[in-house]
């Protein structure tokens, strides 16, 4: 299924990508912005793998709290 089959996201989105992620490339994350019609914010976390909530919960929580305000 292609993302174009699903349609655009109509809620604000924050994409968080980590530099040691082996499942998702930074380009894939950045390209997601084209499908986010109600706002897009991108955050990069250095030296963390794919499982950000487990590997860097404090940094992730800080970003989420800031975004949700």
N, C-alpha and C positions, 0 to 999 in steps of 0.2 A: 504494500500500500504506500503510495506517495503522499507526502504532506499536502500536496495540492488536492488530493482526494478528500481530505478531512476538512480543509478550509483554514482560514486565518484565525488566530487567537484574538479575541476581542476584550481581553482583560490585560492590565499592565503586567509585564513579565520582567523578572530579573534572572538572567542566566549567570551561573557561577561555574567557572572552569578552573581546573587545577593543573599545574604544569607537569605533573607526573601521571596524569590520567592516561591509561593505555587503552581505554575503550572509546574515547571521544577526542577528536582533535580540536584544537582551538578554532580552526577555520570552520568546522561544523557548528560549533557553538555560535560564533560570530554571524554565520550565515542564517541562523535562526531568526535574527532580527527582522528579516524581510516578511516573516509570517506574523509578526506581533504588531497589530494595527493600533493598539491602545497605549503604546509606550514600551520601550525596551531599555533596560539598563544591564550593562555587562560588567562583571567583576571577575578578576583573575586572582587566584590564590597560588602563590609560588611554593614549590617544594612539598606538595601534597598530592596523594594519589587519587584514584577514582572515588573512594569512599570518604568524601570530605566530612560528613557528620561524625564519623568514627575517628578520623585522623586529625582533624582540626576543629573540634566543636566550638571552642571559644571564638575563633576567627569567624566561623560561619554564623554563629549567633549574633555577633556584632554586626555583620553585614545585613542579616535578616531584620534585626531590630531597627537599624537605620533605614532600611528600605520600607518597612511597614509603617513607620511614623508618617 
